[in-house]
Amino acid sequence: MTDLLLTSIRDAILPEIQQLIESAFKKQSAETLAEKFLSVDAAQKMFEPKVSRGTIYNWVEAGYLTSYVIGGRRVFKYSEVLEAVQKIKKYSRKSEAA
């Protein structure tokens, strides 16, 4: 009797637990994939005052920014550009409203 009860409880609960675990992994994967990549032009516009392309490339050489090449284009991670704003005190992040 006890084994039958435990088996039926396990059979009823196990699919729900598996679904919760799968949805948690999917959510975490989606958040990871949600990292935006910015072109050089988009990265320029994030700074106030706006910086030149040359300045962006100089910051890559100096180690302030990390660039990635995807499909032959140089891109930057959004989160890393935000970190660079903090490192480079001379500039600030352009407000989203502007």
C-alpha positions as CSV (number, residue, x, y, z in Angstrom):
1,M,0.0,0.0,0.0
2,T,2.8,2.4,1.0
3,D,4.7,1.7,-2.2
4,L,1.6,2.3,-4.3
5,L,0.9,5.6,-2.6
6,L,4.6,6.7,-3.0
7,T,4.6,5.7,-6.7
8,S,1.4,7.5,-7.5
9,I,2.6,10.7,-5.7
10,R,5.9,10.5,-7.5
11,D,4.2,10.0,-10.9
12,A,1.9,13.0,-10.2
13,I,4.7,15.4,-9.0
14,L,7.6,14.4,-11.2
15,P,6.3,15.9,-14.5
16,E,5.6,19.2,-12.7
17,I,9.1,19.3,-11.2
18,Q,10.6,18.5,-14.6
19,Q,8.6,21.3,-16.2
20,L,9.7,23.8,-13.6
21,I,13.3,22.9,-14.0
22,E,13.1,23.1,-17.8
23,S,11.4,26.5,-17.7
24,A,14.1,27.8,-15.3
25,F,16.8,26.7,-17.7
26,K,15.0,28.3,-20.7
27,K,14.6,31.6,-18.8
28,Q,18.3,31.6,-17.9
29,S,19.3,30.8,-21.4
30,A,17.0,33.5,-22.8
31,E,18.6,36.1,-20.4
32,T,22.0,35.0,-21.5
33,L,21.1,35.3,-25.2
34,A,19.5,38.6,-24.6
35,E,22.9,40.3,-24.4
36,K,22.8,42.9,-27.1
37,F,25.6,43.4,-29.5
38,L,26.2,47.0,-30.8
39,S,27.8,48.2,-33.9
40,V,30.5,50.8,-33.7
41,D,28.0,53.5,-34.7
42,A,25.6,52.4,-31.9
43,A,28.4,52.3,-29.4
44,Q,29.5,55.8,-30.4
45,K,26.0,57.2,-29.7
46,M,25.9,55.8,-26.2
47,F,28.4,58.4,-25.0
48,E,27.7,62.0,-24.1
49,P,29.4,63.9,-25.7
50,K,29.3,61.5,-28.7
51,V,32.7,60.0,-29.5
52,S,34.3,59.4,-32.9
53,R,35.0,56.0,-34.5
54,G,38.7,56.5,-33.9
55,T,38.1,57.0,-30.2
56,I,36.2,53.8,-30.0
57,Y,39.0,51.9,-31.8
58,N,41.6,53.6,-29.5
59,W,39.6,52.4,-26.4
60,V,39.8,48.9,-27.8
61,E,43.5,49.2,-28.2
62,A,43.8,50.7,-24.7
63,G,41.7,47.8,-23.2
64,Y,38.7,49.9,-22.1
65,L,36.5,48.1,-24.6
66,T,36.5,44.5,-25.9
67,S,35.4,44.1,-29.5
68,Y,34.1,41.0,-31.2
69,V,34.0,40.1,-34.8
70,I,30.7,38.5,-36.0
71,G,30.1,38.0,-39.6
72,G,33.1,40.2,-40.5
73,R,31.7,43.2,-38.5
74,R,33.2,44.5,-35.3
75,V,30.6,44.6,-32.5
76,F,30.6,45.4,-28.8
77,K,28.5,43.9,-25.9
78,Y,26.1,46.4,-24.5
79,S,27.0,45.5,-20.9
80,E,30.7,46.0,-21.6
81,V,30.0,49.4,-23.2
82,L,28.2,50.4,-20.0
83,E,31.1,49.3,-17.9
84,A,33.4,51.4,-20.2
85,V,31.3,54.5,-19.4
86,Q,32.2,53.9,-15.7
87,K,35.9,53.4,-16.5
88,I,36.2,56.5,-18.7
89,K,35.2,59.3,-16.3
90,K,35.4,62.0,-18.9
91,Y,32.2,60.7,-20.6
92,S,28.8,59.7,-19.3
93,R,26.1,57.4,-20.6
94,K,23.7,59.2,-22.9
95,S,20.2,59.3,-21.4
96,E,17.6,57.1,-23.0
97,A,15.1,59.9,-23.2
98,A,17.3,62.0,-25.5
